[in-house]
Amino acid sequence: MFLDNEDFHSILYSLTDVIDIGIHIIDQNGLTIVYNKKMSEIEGMSAEDVLMKEIPEVFKFHEETESTLIRALHHGQETKNSKQTYFNNRGQEITTINNTIPIFNQSQKVIGAIEAAKDISSLERLIKDNILNKGETKYTFESIIGESENFLAVIEKSKRSTRTASSILIVGETGTGKELFAQSIHNGSNRSTMPFISQNCAALPDSLIEGILFGTKKGAFTGSIERPGLFEQAHGGTILLDEINSLNPQLQAKLLRTIQERTIRRVGDTKDIDIDVRIIATINEEPIDAIANGHLRKDLYYRLSVVTLFIPPLRERKQDIHLLAQSFIRKFNDLFELNIEDISEEAYSLFYDYEWPGNVRELEHIIEGAMNLLESTDKTIQTSHLPTFSKKKVPVKTNQHEEVSESLLSLEDYLSTTEKLYLENVLKRYQFNVSQAAKALQISRQSLQYRLRKYQIKSFTV
């Protein structure tokens, strides 16, 4: 059974509207005949603005450039991965990466052109922000709030690390304050007057982040310009690579070479450039697990973890909740022109019962949200001002079949507690000898040492 033209076109239009790539097709007269939903989103126009119109009627291009669609139609020229910047009918700048091909009939005559586009307008702005703004570091060790023993130990270790230029790996869950520690180390070192540049490795696609980190050479690919990367921008200072485990293995290998050789090579270039940069990387999962799951190269881990800082989650330093809460109250008093003095005992009780999956950042957001609900005459944050997060209790049946309100440990916390207790018992059995305990547990010595640091368990380093 063959489809007629009408059915075929219905299928074509339905298909182009569900794919996540912009599709723009013109006929032999240069009129737009297909303009899908994604392309409409990318260019900020409706299909009615573009359909059955010529490209110059709708779009404007820089004098030295030409539409890749028109080039394909008039010259039969195919373009791959070409960056194109132009303006829509409202003068808004659009930047895309295009694959454009001419459409030939059976006689090899060009009867139209099709373009597949990916939007990088927002990414281009992010690149400019990263390169032009070298990063104002506002945090120092005085900014770090906490008095719990395990947290003070991390602060002290961080302060000692300011004396050298060795690489640092900061391990911690989301919201624990990893960048705060990174900035404090930079500001406490002899590099404090030099640039501090931060880049979240998960924020950009692989196709762009290599050029952002290492720079590009003009002509390396269509539309590329001579641009220094963030490593060159950070020369003499510090670069923070956030969520290093999100980089693909090829980029991790290039980063490893950068650390070893202290040189970088721009994308498309053949010469190396010397750099003097201290690298601080962060990871939001256990390094051993990241290596096992293929998220982090083992050789890169060894290079980055010359100094390793394990930032404890808030649930493991709950005695700091009061200090942190007071700090956030002062902060939002200034911002909102309020005069809140404290948090009620009932509210603090909920805070101490809660497990804080979002850590310090979650505590800050909760206090900010509560202070938005206060009247100008209020002086204390009450439980009624808090979101429902901390009020939830799990009904549990007692032996008398009475329903009581009781908080339960999360599965993760229960497993962590059980693992810590088991490790302590095994270590005692082997007189705290790490090598013998690791052999008995059938795990590597390195994996056991990581867990001992994580749970703050003391042992012999044999």
C-alpha positions as CSV (number, residue, x, y, z in Angstrom):
1,M,0.0,0.0,0.0
2,F,1.4,3.3,-1.1
3,L,0.8,6.7,0.6
4,D,-0.5,9.6,-1.5
5,N,1.2,12.9,-1.3
6,E,-1.2,14.4,1.2
7,D,-0.7,11.5,3.6
8,F,3.1,11.6,3.1
9,H,3.2,15.3,3.9
10,S,1.1,14.8,7.0
11,I,3.6,12.3,8.3
12,L,6.5,14.5,7.4
13,Y,5.1,17.5,9.3
14,S,4.2,15.4,12.3
15,L,7.7,13.9,12.4
16,T,9.5,17.3,12.2
17,D,7.4,18.7,15.0
18,V,8.3,16.0,17.5
19,I,12.1,16.0,17.1
20,D,14.2,18.2,19.3
21,I,16.1,19.8,16.4
22,G,15.1,22.9,14.4
23,I,14.1,22.0,10.8
24,H,13.8,24.7,8.1
25,I,13.2,23.7,4.4
26,I,13.0,26.0,1.4
27,D,11.9,25.1,-2.1
28,Q,13.6,26.0,-5.4
29,N,12.2,29.5,-5.3
30,G,13.7,30.1,-1.8
31,L,10.3,30.0,-0.1
32,T,10.0,28.3,3.3
33,I,7.8,25.2,3.0
34,V,8.7,23.5,6.3
35,Y,9.3,25.3,9.6
36,N,9.0,23.0,12.6
37,K,8.0,23.7,16.2
38,K,11.6,23.5,17.5
39,M,12.9,26.0,15.0
40,S,10.1,28.3,15.9
41,E,11.2,28.1,19.6
42,I,14.9,28.7,18.6
43,E,14.2,31.7,16.5
44,G,11.4,33.2,18.6
45,M,8.9,33.4,15.7
46,S,5.7,31.6,14.7
47,A,5.4,29.5,11.6
48,E,3.1,32.2,10.1
49,D,6.0,34.6,10.3
50,V,8.2,32.5,8.1
51,L,6.2,30.0,5.9
52,M,6.0,30.9,2.2
53,K,8.4,33.8,2.6
54,E,11.9,34.2,1.4
55,I,14.8,34.2,3.9
56,P,15.8,37.9,3.4
57,E,12.2,38.9,4.1
58,V,12.4,37.6,7.6
59,F,16.0,37.3,8.7
60,K,19.0,39.7,8.6
61,F,22.6,38.6,8.4
62,H,25.9,40.4,9.0
63,E,27.3,41.9,5.8
64,E,30.1,39.4,5.5
65,T,27.9,36.3,6.0
66,E,25.2,34.6,4.0
67,S,22.4,32.3,5.0
68,T,23.6,28.7,4.8
69,L,20.2,27.8,3.3
70,I,20.5,30.2,0.5
71,R,24.1,29.1,-0.1
72,A,22.9,25.5,-0.4
73,L,20.1,26.5,-2.8
74,H,22.2,28.7,-5.1
75,H,25.5,27.0,-5.0
76,G,24.6,23.4,-4.1
77,Q,26.9,23.8,-1.1
78,E,26.7,21.5,1.9
79,T,27.6,22.9,5.3
80,K,28.3,20.8,8.4
81,N,28.5,22.0,12.0
82,S,28.6,25.6,10.9
83,K,28.0,28.3,13.6
84,Q,25.7,31.0,12.2
85,T,24.7,34.3,13.9
86,Y,21.8,36.3,12.5
87,F,18.7,38.3,13.6
88,N,15.0,37.5,13.6
89,N,12.2,39.8,12.5
90,R,12.3,41.6,15.9
91,G,16.1,42.2,15.8
92,Q,16.8,39.5,18.3
93,E,20.2,37.9,17.8
94,I,20.1,34.1,17.2
95,T,23.1,31.8,17.2
96,T,22.8,28.2,15.9
97,I,25.0,25.3,14.9
98,N,23.7,24.2,11.5
99,N,23.9,21.2,9.2
100,T,22.6,22.3,5.8
101,I,22.3,20.3,2.5
102,P,20.9,21.0,-0.9
103,I,18.0,18.8,-2.1
104,F,18.5,17.3,-5.6
105,N,16.0,15.7,-7.9
106,Q,16.7,12.7,-10.1
107,S,18.3,14.9,-12.7
108,Q,20.7,16.3,-10.0
109,K,19.1,19.7,-10.2
110,V,18.8,21.6,-6.9
111,I,15.1,21.9,-6.0
112,G,15.4,23.2,-2.4
113,A,17.5,23.0,0.7
114,I,17.1,21.7,4.3
115,E,18.7,22.9,7.5
116,A,18.9,21.2,10.9
117,A,19.8,23.6,13.6
118,K,20.8,23.5,17.3
119,D,20.3,26.6,19.4
120,I,23.4,27.9,21.2
121,S,22.4,31.5,21.8
122,S,22.2,31.2,25.6
123,L,25.5,29.1,25.6
124,E,27.2,31.9,23.6
125,R,26.2,34.4,26.2
126,L,27.5,32.0,28.9
127,I,30.8,31.7,27.1
128,K,31.2,35.5,27.0
129,D,30.3,35.8,30.7
130,N,32.9,33.2,31.7
131,I,35.7,34.8,29.6
132,L,35.0,38.4,30.3
133,N,34.2,38.0,34.0
134,K,37.1,36.6,35.8
135,G,35.0,35.9,38.8
136,E,34.8,38.0,41.9
137,T,35.7,35.8,44.9
138,K,33.7,37.1,47.9
139,Y,34.3,34.1,50.3
140,T,37.1,33.7,52.8
141,F,37.5,31.2,55.7
142,E,35.8,33.8,57.9
143,S,32.7,33.2,55.7
144,I,32.5,29.6,56.6
145,I,30.1,28.9,59.5
146,G,30.3,25.9,61.7
147,E,31.7,24.6,65.0
148,S,31.1,20.9,64.8
149,E,34.3,18.9,65.2
150,N,34.2,17.1,61.8
151,F,33.5,20.4,60.0
152,L,36.3,22.3,61.8
153,A,38.7,19.5,60.8
154,V,37.9,20.2,57.1
155,I,38.4,23.9,57.6
156,E,41.8,23.4,59.2
157,K,42.9,21.0,56.4
158,S,41.7,23.6,53.8
159,K,43.8,26.3,55.5
160,R,46.9,24.2,55.3
161,S,46.4,23.6,51.6
162,T,46.7,27.3,50.8
163,R,50.5,27.1,51.2
164,T,51.0,25.1,48.0
165,A,49.7,25.0,44.4
166,S,48.8,21.3,44.5
167,S,45.5,20.1,42.9
168,I,42.6,19.8,45.2
169,L,39.5,17.5,45.0
170,I,36.5,18.6,47.0
171,V,34.0,15.9,47.7
172,G,30.5,16.7,48.9
173,E,26.8,16.5,48.2
174,T,25.0,19.3,46.5
175,G,24.5,22.3,48.7
176,T,27.3,21.6,51.2
177,G,29.3,24.6,50.2
178,K,32.1,23.2,47.9
179,E,32.6,26.5,46.0
180,L,32.7,28.4,49.3
181,F,35.7,26.3,50.3
182,A,37.3,26.7,46.9
183,Q,37.1,30.5,47.0
184,S,38.4,30.6,50.5
185,I,41.4,28.5,49.6
186,H,42.1,30.8,46.6
187,N,41.7,34.0,48.7
188,G,44.0,32.5,51.5
189,S,46.8,31.7,49.0
190,N,49.5,33.7,47.4
191,R,47.3,33.6,44.2
192,S,44.6,35.7,45.8
193,T,45.4,38.8,43.6
194,M,45.1,36.7,40.4
195,P,42.0,35.4,38.6
196,F,39.6,32.8,40.1
197,I,37.5,31.2,37.4
198,S,34.7,28.8,38.0
199,Q,33.1,26.5,35.4
200,N,30.3,24.0,36.0
201,C,31.3,21.1,33.8
202,A,27.7,19.8,33.6
203,A,26.3,23.1,32.4
204,L,27.5,22.8,28.8
205,P,27.5,20.1,26.1
206,D,30.7,18.3,25.2
207,S,30.8,20.1,21.8
208,L,31.3,23.5,23.5
209,I,33.0,22.9,26.8
210,E,36.3,21.8,25.2
211,G,36.6,25.1,23.4
212,I,35.6,27.0,26.6
213,L,38.2,25.3,28.8
214,F,41.1,25.1,26.3
215,G,40.3,27.9,23.8
216,T,39.9,27.8,20.0
217,K,42.1,28.6,17.0
218,K,40.6,30.6,14.2
219,G,39.5,28.3,11.4
220,A,39.5,25.2,13.6
221,F,35.9,24.7,12.5
222,T,33.3,26.7,10.6
223,G,32.6,29.9,12.5
224,S,35.4,29.5,15.1
225,I,37.4,32.5,16.2
226,E,40.7,33.0,18.0
227,R,39.7,32.7,21.6
228,P,41.6,32.0,24.8
229,G,40.1,29.3,27.0
230,L,39.4,29.5,30.7
231,F,42.8,27.9,31.6
232,E,44.6,30.8,29.8
233,Q,42.3,33.3,31.5
234,A,43.1,31.8,34.9
235,H,46.9,32.0,34.3
236,G,48.6,32.7,37.6
237,G,45.4,32.0,39.6
238,T,42.9,29.3,40.3
239,I,40.4,27.4,38.2
240,L,37.5,25.6,39.8
241,L,36.0,22.7,37.7
242,D,32.6,22.0,39.3
243,E,31.1,18.5,38.8
244,I,34.3,17.1,37.2
245,N,32.6,13.7,37.0
246,S,30.3,15.0,34.2
247,L,33.1,15.5,31.7
248,N,33.4,12.8,29.1
249,P,36.4,10.5,29.2
250,Q,38.1,12.2,26.2
251,L,38.0,15.6,27.9
252,Q,39.1,14.0,31.2
253,A,42.2,12.6,29.3
254,K,43.0,16.1,27.9
255,L,42.6,17.6,31.4
256,L,45.0,14.9,32.8
257,R,47.6,15.9,30.2
258,T,47.1,19.6,31.2
259,I,47.8,18.7,34.8
260,Q,50.8,16.6,34.0
261,E,52.5,18.9,31.4
262,R,51.2,22.2,32.7
263,T,50.4,23.2,29.1
264,I,47.2,23.4,27.1
265,R,46.5,23.2,23.4
266,R,43.6,25.2,21.8
267,V,41.1,23.3,19.8
268,G,42.4,23.1,16.2
269,D,45.9,24.3,17.1
270,T,49.2,22.4,17.0
271,K,51.3,24.3,19.5
272,D,51.2,24.1,23.3
273,I,50.8,27.0,25.6
274,D,52.4,27.0,29.1
275,I,50.0,27.8,32.0
276,D,50.4,28.3,35.7
277,V,47.0,27.5,37.2
278,R,46.0,25.8,40.4
279,I,43.2,23.3,39.7
280,I,40.4,22.7,42.2
281,A,37.8,20.2,41.2
282,T,34.5,19.2,42.9
283,I,32.5,16.0,42.7
284,N,29.1,15.3,44.2
285,E,29.5,11.5,44.5
286,E,31.9,9.2,46.2
287,P,35.1,9.1,44.0
288,I,35.4,5.3,44.3
289,D,31.8,4.9,43.1
290,A,32.4,7.5,40.3
291,I,35.4,5.5,39.1
292,A,33.5,2.2,39.3
293,N,30.6,3.7,37.3
294,G,32.9,5.1,34.6
295,H,32.2,8.7,35.6
296,L,35.8,9.5,36.6
297,R,39.1,8.2,35.2
298,K,41.2,6.6,37.9
299,D,44.4,8.3,36.7
300,L,42.7,11.7,36.7
301,Y,41.4,11.0,40.3
302,Y,45.0,10.3,41.5
303,R,46.2,13.6,39.9
304,L,43.4,15.7,41.3
305,S,43.3,14.2,44.8
306,V,46.7,15.4,46.0
307,V,44.6,17.1,48.6
308,T,41.1,15.7,49.2
309,L,38.5,17.5,51.2
310,F,35.4,15.7,52.3
311,I,32.7,18.2,53.2
312,P,30.2,16.6,55.6
313,P,26.5,17.0,54.8
314,L,24.3,19.0,57.1
315,R,22.7,15.9,58.7
316,E,26.2,15.0,60.0
317,R,26.8,18.4,61.6
318,K,23.3,19.3,63.0
319,Q,24.9,21.2,65.9
320,D,25.7,23.9,63.3
321,I,22.1,24.5,62.4
322,H,21.6,27.2,64.9
323,L,24.7,29.2,63.8
324,L,23.7,28.8,60.2
325,A,20.1,29.8,60.8
326,Q,21.2,33.0,62.7
327,S,23.5,33.9,59.8
328,F,20.7,33.5,57.2
329,I,18.3,35.5,59.4
330,R,20.8,38.4,59.5
331,K,21.3,38.2,55.7
332,F,17.6,38.3,54.9
333,N,16.9,40.9,57.5
334,D,19.2,43.2,55.6
335,L,17.7,42.3,52.2
336,F,14.1,42.5,53.2
337,E,14.4,45.3,55.7
338,L,13.0,43.2,58.5
339,N,13.9,42.8,62.1
340,I,13.5,39.1,62.8
341,E,15.3,38.0,66.0
342,D,15.1,34.2,66.1
343,I,13.4,30.9,65.3
344,S,11.0,29.3,67.8
345,E,12.0,26.3,69.7
346,E,9.3,24.2,67.9
347,A,10.7,25.2,64.6
348,Y,14.3,24.4,65.7
349,S,13.0,21.0,66.9
350,L,11.7,20.3,63.3
351,F,15.1,21.5,61.9
352,Y,17.0,19.0,64.1
353,D,14.7,16.2,63.2
354,Y,14.9,16.8,59.5
355,E,17.6,15.0,57.4
356,W,18.4,18.0,55.0
357,P,18.9,16.3,51.6
358,G,19.6,19.7,50.1
359,N,22.1,20.5,52.9
360,V,23.0,24.1,53.9
361,R,21.5,25.5,50.6
362,E,18.2,24.0,51.5
363,L,18.3,25.5,55.0
364,E,19.0,28.9,53.5
365,H,16.1,28.6,51.0
366,I,13.7,27.5,53.8
367,I,14.6,30.5,56.0
368,E,14.3,32.9,53.0
369,G,10.9,31.4,52.2
370,A,9.7,31.7,55.8
371,M,10.8,35.3,56.1
372,N,8.7,36.1,53.0
373,L,5.6,35.0,54.9
374,L,6.3,37.1,58.0
375,E,4.4,40.3,58.9
376,S,6.5,43.4,59.4
377,T,5.7,43.2,63.2
378,D,6.8,39.6,63.6
379,K,10.0,38.9,65.5
380,T,10.2,35.1,65.4
381,I,9.9,32.4,62.7
382,Q,7.2,30.0,63.8
383,T,6.4,26.5,62.5
384,S,3.4,28.0,60.6
385,H,5.9,29.9,58.5
386,L,7.8,26.8,57.4
387,P,7.0,24.7,54.3
388,T,5.5,21.3,54.7
389,F,8.9,19.6,54.2
390,S,9.7,19.5,57.9
391,K,6.2,18.9,59.3
392,K,5.8,15.6,57.7
393,K,5.9,12.7,60.1
394,V,5.7,9.0,59.2
395,P,2.8,7.1,60.9
396,V,4.2,4.1,62.7
397,K,2.1,1.4,64.5
398,T,3.2,0.7,68.1
399,N,2.7,-2.7,69.9
400,Q,-0.5,-1.3,71.3
401,H,-1.6,-0.5,67.7
402,E,-1.6,3.2,68.4
403,E,-0.6,5.5,65.6
404,V,2.2,7.8,66.6
405,S,4.1,10.5,64.8
406,E,7.7,9.5,64.4
407,S,10.5,10.4,62.0
408,L,12.3,7.5,60.3
409,L,15.8,7.4,58.9
410,S,16.0,7.5,55.2
411,L,17.3,4.3,53.6
412,E,20.6,6.1,52.7
413,D,21.1,7.2,56.3
414,Y,20.3,3.8,57.6
415,L,22.7,2.1,55.2
416,S,25.4,4.6,56.1
417,T,25.0,4.1,59.8
418,T,25.1,0.3,59.4
419,E,28.1,0.5,57.1
420,K,30.0,2.6,59.6
421,L,29.2,0.2,62.5
422,Y,30.3,-2.8,60.5
423,L,33.6,-1.2,59.4
424,E,34.4,-0.3,63.0
425,N,33.7,-3.9,64.1
426,V,35.9,-5.4,61.3
427,L,38.7,-2.9,62.1
428,K,38.6,-3.9,65.8
429,R,38.8,-7.5,64.9
430,Y,42.0,-6.9,62.9
431,Q,43.5,-4.4,65.4
432,F,42.8,-1.5,63.1
433,N,45.1,-2.8,60.4
434,V,43.7,-1.3,57.1
435,S,45.4,-3.9,54.8
436,Q,44.1,-6.9,56.7
437,A,40.6,-5.4,57.1
438,A,40.4,-4.6,53.4
439,K,41.4,-8.1,52.5
440,A,38.7,-9.5,54.8
441,L,36.1,-7.2,53.4
442,Q,37.2,-8.1,49.8
443,I,37.6,-4.5,48.8
444,S,40.6,-2.5,47.8
445,R,42.7,-0.8,50.4
446,Q,42.0,2.5,48.7
447,S,38.2,1.9,48.9
448,L,38.4,1.1,52.6
449,Q,40.6,4.2,53.3
450,Y,38.0,6.4,51.5
451,R,35.2,5.0,53.7
452,L,37.3,5.5,56.8
453,R,37.8,9.2,55.9
454,K,34.1,9.5,55.1
455,Y,33.0,8.2,58.4
456,Q,35.9,9.7,60.4
457,I,37.1,6.3,61.6
458,K,40.7,6.3,62.9
459,S,43.0,3.4,62.0
460,F,46.6,2.3,61.4
461,T,47.7,3.1,57.8
462,V,49.3,-0.4,57.3
